[in-house]
Amino acid sequence: MKRVINALFALLFGAFISPLVGFVFPKGSRHFTPLVTFVSFAIVLSYFNSPGLITNVLWKAPPIGIFIEVDGFNYLMLLLATGLGFLTALFASEYMRESPRLTHYNTLYLLMLTGIVGVIITGDLFNLYVFFEIASISSYALVAYHASKGALRATTRYLIVGSLGTTLVFLGIILVYSVTGSLNMADIAIKMSSIDSPLLYVALAFFFIGFGIKADLVPFHAWKPGALSLAPSPAASLFAGGSVVMSLYAIFRIFFTIFLYRPFYFTYIFQFFAVFTMLVGAFLAFRQDDMKKLIAFSGISQVGYVFLAVSFSTPAGLFAGLFQMVNLVVSEVLLFLCAGLVARHVGSKKMDSMSGLFTTLPLASVGILVGAGNIIGIPPFSGFASKILLYQAGFDSGFLVVTLISLVVSAMTLGYFLKPIFSLSGERRQYEAVDERKPQIFIPLASLVVLCLLLGFFPQLIYPLLNRASLALMDPTAYLGVLR
């Protein structure tokens, strides 16, 4: 019988043998990473109809040993991370083919995806930290991949801020262990009902800030725009999608599962950071002429929507928040892949340098329109369905002011996306030829465009997954029951 842990082992094994593959088969090594990520995604997909909890014991039995635990919540995250990881790797196999250090890129990419998947499926805090570090260190190296002065400056800034985040997470784990004597997340959650210590609230603050840095929450966001603008576009897509999925998973798992039994009212804390993040991200996006930075600030703003919906602490709010998260990461990956093609085609990331792309780069132009429309939340894209559910959950919960603010930010989102949309039209110019028809380019872009439209016309297709995920988050009885 297949085990879900094999999805992680495939990525880890692939990362370790990637240098050997690059040495022995230098011309064919670009196909290796898409193959490994596809295997990982296929293993995860094979559990699509599996009911209940999926557990794999690696060493002894919980709570002492190391084991993997997947419920409806982290299955959704796992499906997103591996699926988007495969599409991005496929895109990179063509986009990065001329890179003289392709083997280095492939190894770092697989290690980063290994860290993301490990964070999502692990059942204990220590291994969550280990995988979080693997993902972080790999991402630092990927930002510095081109070794330009700008990339090195962005990497230094990212390294300083990211190290602060991982250090805070580690300190939080130490505090939790000192109080509960356990690192197993289910065991800690059960013990919480009989423990009352202020150290736990300090640990919770450390977790929130540490993972909030990776989740792009304002004011912990300063590293992101520069890092995503200067990293290779496929790697930036994985940052924008997989890294956000990993961090949001960790925050929500810790708050809703581990600290579920604590009398801690985090609704207004979440709402404060949500509104702050939405507004600051939107205002800063207006100031950008660099297309990748505009997309990065847009992603920061949209993370606020996810936190806002989850802050309602209702089944409808969690459902809408998870739906919004799916649309956010799919749109961000699509936009960054398209922005990479446009930048190579035009020879610049500046939107003022772009004109007539509808005739010279039609698929990427459609991808930008679809990705922008999905983030704005207009029909017929799936972002419209998730934002309608979010507004309804907010009004039904009585949070009128913050819901109205989110409506205002949606109008602002339309405003700052007009700049890249208008840059697609205009007079046709002579650009460097980029072939969108190659399967490695066409399949990822077309798949993401179709997904945005399909879930827009038929949002009920994803409802079963979202329902399982939101119920698992609201009621972690099954997750905790592994120890009973």
C-alpha positions in Angstrom: 0.0 0.0 0.0 1.3 3.5 -0.9 2.0 5.9 2.0 1.5 9.6 1.8 5.0 10.0 3.2 6.3 8.8 -0.1 5.3 12.1 -1.6 7.9 13.7 0.7 10.5 10.9 0.1 10.3 11.3 -3.7 11.2 15.0 -3.4 13.9 14.5 -0.9 15.5 11.6 -2.9 15.2 13.7 -6.0 17.0 16.6 -4.4 19.9 14.3 -3.3 20.4 12.6 -6.7 19.8 15.8 -8.8 23.5 16.7 -8.9 24.4 13.2 -10.0 21.7 13.3 -12.7 23.0 16.7 -13.9 26.6 15.3 -14.1 25.7 12.1 -15.9 22.9 13.4 -18.1 23.6 17.2 -18.5 21.2 17.6 -21.5 18.4 15.6 -20.1 18.6 16.8 -16.5 16.0 19.6 -17.1 13.3 16.9 -17.4 14.3 15.3 -14.0 12.6 17.9 -11.7 9.2 17.8 -13.5 9.3 14.0 -13.3 10.1 14.0 -9.5 7.4 16.6 -8.7 4.9 14.8 -10.9 5.5 11.6 -8.9 5.0 13.5 -5.7 1.8 15.1 -6.9 0.5 11.8 -8.2 1.0 10.1 -4.8 -0.9 12.9 -3.1 -3.7 12.8 -5.7 -4.1 9.1 -5.2 -5.5 9.9 -1.7 -8.1 12.3 -3.1 -11.1 10.1 -2.1 -9.6 8.8 1.1 -12.0 9.4 4.0 -10.8 10.4 7.5 -7.3 10.7 8.8 -4.1 9.5 7.0 -1.2 8.6 9.3 2.2 7.1 8.7 4.4 6.2 11.7 8.1 6.7 11.0 9.6 5.9 14.4 7.7 4.3 17.3 4.1 5.4 18.1 2.9 8.9 19.0 3.3 10.9 21.1 6.9 9.9 21.5 7.8 8.9 18.0 7.9 10.7 14.6 4.8 10.4 12.5 2.9 11.9 9.6 -0.7 13.0 10.1 -2.9 14.3 7.3 -6.5 15.4 7.7 -8.8 17.3 5.4 -7.1 20.6 6.2 -3.5 19.8 5.4 -4.6 17.5 2.5 -5.9 20.6 0.7 -2.6 22.3 1.4 -0.6 19.3 0.3 -2.6 19.1 -3.0 -1.9 22.7 -3.7 1.8 22.6 -2.9 2.6 19.5 -4.9 0.3 20.4 -7.8 1.6 23.9 -8.2 5.2 22.6 -7.6 4.8 20.3 -10.5 3.4 23.0 -12.9 6.2 25.4 -11.9 8.9 22.8 -12.4 7.5 21.9 -15.8 7.6 25.6 -16.8 11.2 25.9 -15.5 12.4 23.0 -17.6 12.0 25.2 -20.6 12.4 28.7 -19.1 15.7 27.8 -17.3 17.1 25.4 -20.0 19.9 27.8 -21.0 21.0 28.4 -17.4 24.7 27.3 -16.9 23.8 26.3 -13.3 20.6 24.4 -14.0 21.6 21.5 -11.7 22.0 23.9 -8.8 18.6 25.4 -9.5 16.9 22.0 -9.7 18.5 20.8 -6.4 17.5 23.9 -4.5 14.0 23.9 -6.0 13.4 20.3 -4.9 14.8 21.0 -1.4 12.5 24.0 -1.1 9.5 21.9 -2.1 10.6 19.2 0.3 10.6 21.7 3.1 7.1 23.0 2.2 5.6 19.5 2.0 7.4 18.4 5.2 5.9 21.4 7.1 2.4 20.5 5.9 2.4 16.8 6.8 4.5 16.5 9.9 2.7 15.8 13.2 5.3 17.3 15.6 6.7 20.8 16.2 10.4 19.9 16.0 10.2 18.4 12.5 7.9 21.3 11.5 10.8 23.6 12.4 13.4 21.4 10.6 11.4 21.4 7.4 10.7 25.1 7.8 14.5 25.7 7.9 15.0 23.5 4.8 12.5 25.6 2.8 14.0 28.8 4.1 17.6 28.1 3.4 16.8 26.8 -0.1 14.8 29.9 -0.8 17.7 32.2 0.3 20.0 30.5 -2.2 17.3 30.7 -5.0 16.9 34.5 -4.5 20.7 34.9 -4.9 20.7 32.5 -7.9 21.7 35.2 -10.5 24.4 36.6 -8.2 23.7 40.2 -9.3 24.3 43.0 -6.9 20.5 43.5 -6.5 19.9 39.8 -6.0 22.6 39.7 -3.3 21.2 42.7 -1.5 17.7 41.2 -1.6 19.0 37.9 -0.3 20.8 39.6 2.6 17.6 41.4 3.5 15.6 38.2 3.2 18.2 36.2 5.1 18.1 38.7 8.1 14.4 38.8 8.3 13.9 35.1 7.6 16.4 34.1 10.2 14.5 36.2 12.7 11.4 34.3 11.8 12.9 30.9 12.1 14.6 31.9 15.4 11.2 33.0 16.8 9.6 29.7 15.7 12.4 27.8 17.4 12.0 29.8 20.7 8.3 29.2 20.6 8.8 25.5 20.3 11.2 25.6 23.3 8.6 27.4 25.4 5.9 24.9 24.4 8.1 22.0 25.3 9.1 23.5 28.6 5.5 23.8 29.6 3.9 20.7 28.1 6.9 18.3 27.9 5.8 17.3 24.4 6.5 18.1 20.8 3.7 16.1 19.3 1.0 18.6 18.1 -2.0 16.4 19.0 -0.5 15.6 22.4 0.2 19.3 23.1 -3.4 20.2 22.2 -4.8 17.6 24.6 -2.5 18.8 27.4 -3.5 22.4 26.9 -6.9 21.8 28.5 -5.2 21.3 31.9 -2.3 23.7 31.7 -2.4 27.5 32.2 0.9 29.3 31.7 1.7 32.8 30.4 4.7 31.2 28.5 2.2 29.6 26.1 1.0 33.0 25.0 4.5 34.2 24.5 5.1 31.1 22.4 1.9 31.9 20.4 3.2 35.4 19.7 6.5 34.0 18.5 4.8 31.5 16.2 2.6 34.2 14.8 5.5 36.6 14.0 7.8 33.8 12.8 5.4 32.3 10.4 3.8 35.7 9.6 7.1 36.8 8.0 6.8 34.0 5.5 3.1 34.5 5.1 3.7 38.1 4.0 1.7 39.7 6.8 2.3 43.5 7.2 4.6 44.7 8.9 6.7 41.6 8.4 6.5 41.8 4.6 9.5 44.0 3.6 11.6 41.1 2.3 9.1 39.8 -0.3 8.9 42.3 -3.2 12.7 42.5 -3.7 13.2 38.8 -3.3 10.4 37.8 -5.8 11.4 40.5 -8.3 15.0 39.3 -8.5 14.6 35.5 -8.1 14.2 33.3 -11.2 10.5 33.5 -12.2 9.7 29.8 -11.6 11.3 30.0 -8.2 9.4 33.3 -7.5 6.2 31.5 -8.4 7.0 28.7 -5.8 7.7 31.4 -3.2 4.4 33.2 -4.0 2.4 30.0 -3.9 4.0 27.2 -1.9 5.7 29.4 0.7 2.4 31.1 1.5 0.5 27.8 1.7 3.2 26.4 4.1 3.1 29.5 6.4 -0.7 29.8 6.5 -1.0 26.1 7.2 1.4 26.5 10.2 -0.3 29.5 11.6 -3.8 28.1 11.3 -2.8 24.6 12.6 -1.2 26.1 15.7 -4.1 28.5 16.4 -7.0 26.2 15.7 -5.6 22.8 16.6 -2.9 23.2 19.3 -4.4 26.3 21.0 -8.0 25.3 20.5 -8.6 24.8 24.2 -7.1 28.1 25.3 -9.3 31.0 26.3 -7.5 33.2 23.9 -9.5 35.6 21.8 -7.5 36.0 18.6 -10.3 37.3 16.4 -9.5 40.9 16.7 -5.7 40.3 16.5 -6.3 38.5 13.2 -8.6 41.3 12.0 -6.1 44.0 12.9 -3.3 42.4 10.9 -5.7 41.4 8.1 -6.9 45.0 7.5 -3.4 46.4 7.9 -2.1 43.9 5.4 -4.9 44.5 2.9 -4.5 48.3 3.0 -0.7 48.6 3.0 -0.2 46.0 0.3 -2.8 47.8 -1.9 -1.3 51.2 -1.4 2.2 50.1 -2.1 1.1 48.2 -5.2 -0.1 51.5 -6.7 3.4 52.9 -6.6 5.1 50.1 -8.6 6.3 50.2 -12.1 8.1 46.9 -11.8 5.6 44.2 -12.8 6.9 41.5 -10.5 6.9 43.9 -7.5 3.3 44.9 -8.3 2.3 41.2 -8.3 4.2 40.7 -5.0 2.5 43.6 -3.2 -0.8 42.4 -4.6 -0.2 39.0 -3.0 0.6 40.7 0.3 -2.7 42.5 0.2 -4.7 39.4 -0.7 -3.2 37.4 2.2 -5.1 39.9 4.4 -8.3 38.6 2.9 -7.5 35.1 4.0 -6.8 36.2 7.5 -9.9 38.3 7.6 -12.2 35.5 6.6 -10.6 33.1 9.1 -10.8 35.6 11.8 -14.6 35.4 11.7 -14.1 32.0 13.4 -17.2 30.5 11.8 -17.5 27.5 9.4 -18.6 29.9 6.7 -15.6 32.2 7.3 -13.1 29.3 7.3 -14.7 27.9 4.1 -14.4 31.3 2.4 -10.9 31.9 3.7 -9.6 28.6 2.4 -11.3 29.2 -1.0 -9.7 32.7 -1.1 -6.3 31.1 -0.3 -6.7 28.6 -3.2 -7.5 31.4 -5.6 -4.7 33.6 -4.3 -1.9 31.0 -4.7 -3.1 29.8 -8.1 -3.4 33.4 -9.4 0.0 34.4 -7.9 1.8 31.4 -9.6 0.1 32.2 -12.9 1.0 35.9 -12.7 4.6 35.3 -11.9 5.1 32.7 -14.6 3.5 35.1 -17.1 5.6 38.0 -15.8 8.7 36.0 -16.3 7.8 35.4 -19.9 7.0 39.0 -20.5 10.2 40.2 -18.9 12.2 37.9 -21.1 10.2 38.9 -24.2 10.5 42.7 -23.5 13.9 42.7 -21.9 12.6 44.6 -18.9 10.3 44.3 -15.9 9.1 47.9 -16.2 5.5 48.1 -17.4 6.2 51.4 -19.2 8.4 49.3 -21.6 5.6 47.0 -22.5 3.1 47.5 -25.4 1.2 45.4 -27.8 1.8 42.1 -26.0 -1.6 40.8 -27.0 -0.3 40.3 -30.5 3.3 39.2 -29.7 2.6 37.1 -26.5 -1.1 36.2 -26.5 -1.1 33.3 -24.0 0.9 35.2 -21.3 -1.4 38.2 -21.9 -4.5 36.1 -21.3 -2.8 34.7 -18.2 -2.2 38.2 -16.8 -5.8 39.1 -17.5 -7.2 35.9 -15.9 -4.8 36.1 -12.9 -5.6 39.8 -12.3 -9.3 39.2 -12.7 -9.2 36.3 -10.3 -7.4 38.4 -7.6 -9.7 41.4 -8.2 -12.7 39.1 -7.8 -14.8 39.7 -10.8 -16.9 37.2 -12.7 -16.5 34.8 -14.4 -13.3 34.0 -12.4 -13.2 31.9 -9.2 -12.0 34.8 -7.1 -15.5 36.3 -7.5 -17.1 33.2 -5.9 -14.6 33.2 -2.9 -15.0 36.9 -2.3 -18.8 36.8 -2.4 -18.6 34.0 0.2 -16.2 36.1 2.3 -18.4 39.2 2.3 -21.4 37.1 3.2 -19.6 35.4 6.1 -18.4 38.8 7.3 -21.9 40.4 7.2 -23.5 37.3 8.8 -20.9 37.4 11.6 -21.6 41.0 12.4 -18.2 42.3 11.4 -19.6 45.1 9.1 -16.7 47.6 9.3 -13.9 45.2 8.3 -16.0 43.7 5.6 -16.7 47.1 4.1 -13.0 47.8 4.2 -12.4 44.6 2.3 -14.8 45.8 -0.4 -12.9 49.1 -0.7 -9.6 47.2 -1.1 -11.2 45.2 -3.9 -11.8 48.4 -5.7 -8.2 49.5 -5.1 -7.1 46.1 -6.5 -8.9 46.9 -9.7 -7.2 50.2 -9.8 -3.6 49.1 -9.5 -4.1 46.1 -11.9 -5.2 48.5 -14.7 -1.6 49.5 -15.2 -0.3 46.0 -16.4 -3.6 45.4 -18.2 -3.3 48.6 -20.2 0.4 47.7 -21.0 -0.8 44.6 -22.9 -2.5 46.8 -25.6 -1.1 49.6 -27.6 1.4 49.8 -30.4 3.2 46.6 -31.3 7.0 46.7 -30.8 9.9 44.5 -31.7 10.7 42.1 -28.9 12.9 39.1 -28.4 11.1 36.0 -29.6 9.5 33.7 -27.0 7.7 30.6 -28.0 4.6 30.1 -25.9 3.6 27.0 -27.9 6.3 24.8 -26.4 4.5 22.2 -24.2 6.6 23.0 -21.1 5.3 26.6 -21.3 1.8 26.1 -22.7 0.7 23.3 -20.4 1.3 25.1 -17.0 -0.1 28.4 -18.2 -3.1 26.9 -19.9 -3.8 24.6 -16.9 -3.8 27.6 -14.5 -6.0 29.7 -16.8 -8.5 26.8 -17.2 -8.5 26.2 -13.4 -9.4 29.8 -12.7 -12.2 29.8 -15.2 -13.5 26.3 -14.3 -13.8 27.1 -10.6 -15.4 30.4 -11.6 -18.2 28.7 -13.6 -18.4 25.6 -11.4 -17.2 26.5 -7.9 -19.0 23.6 -6.5 -16.3 21.3 -7.9 -13.9 22.4 -5.1 -16.6 22.6 -2.3 -16.1 19.0 -1.1 -12.3 19.6 -0.5 -13.0 23.0 1.1 -15.7 21.5 3.3 -13.4 18.7 4.5 -10.7 21.2 5.2 -12.8 23.8 7.1 -14.5 21.1 9.2 -11.1 19.5 10.1 -9.9 23.0 11.2 -13.0 23.9 13.2 -13.2 20.4 14.8 -9.8 18.7 15.1 -11.3 15.7 17.0 -10.1 13.3 14.4 -6.6 14.8 14.4 -6.4 14.6 18.2 -8.0 11.2 18.3 -4.8 9.5 16.9 -3.6 9.5 20.5 -6.7 8.3 22.2 
